[in-house]
Amino acid sequence: MEKFLADYERGLREQRYITGELPSLPFDSGSFGLAVCSHLLFLYSDLLSEDFHIRSVLELCRVAGEVRLFPLLTLRRELSPHLAAVRSALDSKGLNSEIVRVHYELQRGGNQMLRVYRA
């Protein structure tokens, strides 16, 4: 975080930071090897619909070869009710997903991420 904040103003001037908004990103398909979404999807399941989650994750998969989403819990520290539907949508598009335990926990019980990748 410190490295990002120290670089942010310079990165803006050099146009290395681009504003985007899910569920529609301003990047070509396959632009990135990895996309990471932290503390947005799943966490705000009460505010963001299942459809928004599915469209957003599929959009991240469009622009990156691998996607990682963290955490899988809501603000109430419950597994997101949208997780199963997202994984089902990914499966229907031929995308693999797995729940991976991570070695950090920013939210009590929030030590898992969803990893999505192509077969």
C-alpha positions in Angstrom: 0.0 0.0 0.0 2.8 2.4 0.9 4.5 1.7 -2.4 1.3 2.4 -4.3 0.5 5.6 -2.5 4.1 6.9 -3.0 3.8 6.2 -6.7 0.2 7.4 -7.2 0.7 11.1 -8.2 3.6 10.2 -10.5 1.6 7.3 -12.0 -1.3 9.6 -12.8 1.0 12.1 -14.6 2.6 9.3 -16.5 -0.9 7.8 -17.3 -0.1 4.5 -15.7 -3.4 4.6 -13.7 -6.6 4.4 -15.6 -10.0 4.9 -14.2 -12.4 2.1 -14.8 -15.6 0.9 -13.4 -17.1 -2.6 -13.1 -18.9 -4.2 -14.7 -17.5 -2.7 -17.9 -13.7 -2.0 -18.1 -11.9 0.2 -20.6 -9.4 -2.5 -21.6 -9.0 -4.8 -24.6 -9.6 -8.5 -24.0 -6.6 -10.3 -22.7 -4.8 -7.1 -21.7 -3.5 -8.5 -18.4 -2.1 -11.7 -17.1 -3.7 -11.1 -13.7 -6.6 -9.0 -12.3 -7.1 -8.6 -8.6 -10.3 -7.4 -7.0 -10.0 -6.8 -3.3 -12.7 -5.6 -0.9 -15.4 -4.9 -3.4 -17.1 -7.9 -4.8 -18.6 -10.4 -2.3 -17.9 -8.0 0.6 -20.7 -5.7 -0.4 -23.2 -8.5 -1.3 -26.0 -6.6 0.4 -25.5 -3.6 -1.9 -24.4 -5.2 -5.1 -26.7 -7.6 -6.9 -25.9 -11.2 -7.9 -26.2 -10.0 -11.5 -23.6 -7.3 -10.9 -21.3 -9.8 -9.3 -21.6 -12.2 -12.3 -21.1 -9.5 -14.9 -18.2 -8.0 -13.0 -16.3 -11.3 -12.6 -16.9 -12.2 -16.2 -15.6 -8.8 -17.3 -12.5 -9.3 -15.2 -12.0 -12.7 -16.8 -12.3 -11.0 -20.2 -9.4 -8.7 -19.6 -7.1 -11.0 -17.7 -6.0 -14.6 -17.9 -6.3 -15.1 -14.2 -8.6 -13.4 -11.7 -8.3 -13.3 -7.9 -11.1 -12.0 -5.7 -10.7 -11.4 -1.9 -12.4 -11.8 0.5 -15.3 -14.1 0.0 -17.2 -12.8 3.1 -19.8 -10.1 3.4 -19.5 -7.2 5.9 -21.3 -9.5 8.3 -18.5 -12.0 8.0 -20.7 -14.5 6.3 -19.9 -16.3 3.0 -21.3 -14.2 0.2 -24.7 -15.5 -1.0 -23.5 -14.7 -4.6 -20.5 -17.0 -4.6 -22.3 -20.1 -5.8 -24.0 -18.2 -8.7 -20.7 -16.6 -9.7 -19.0 -20.0 -9.8 -21.9 -21.5 -11.8 -21.7 -18.7 -14.3 -17.9 -19.2 -14.6 -18.3 -22.9 -15.1 -20.9 -22.3 -17.9 -18.3 -20.2 -19.7 -15.7 -22.9 -19.4 -13.7 -21.1 -16.7 -12.2 -22.9 -13.8 -12.5 -21.5 -10.3 -11.2 -22.6 -6.9 -11.4 -21.3 -3.4 -7.8 -20.9 -2.1 -6.9 -20.3 1.5 -4.5 -17.3 2.0 -2.1 -16.6 4.7 -3.6 -13.2 5.7 -6.8 -12.2 7.3 -7.9 -8.6 7.2 -11.4 -9.5 8.4 -12.0 -12.3 11.0 -12.6 -15.5 9.1 -11.7 -13.8 5.8 -8.8 -15.9 4.7 -10.0 -17.3 1.4 -10.0 -16.0 -2.1 -11.6 -17.1 -5.4 -9.1 -17.9 -8.1 -10.4 -18.0 -11.6 -8.4 -19.3 -14.6 -8.8 -20.8 -18.0 -8.5 -24.6 -18.5 
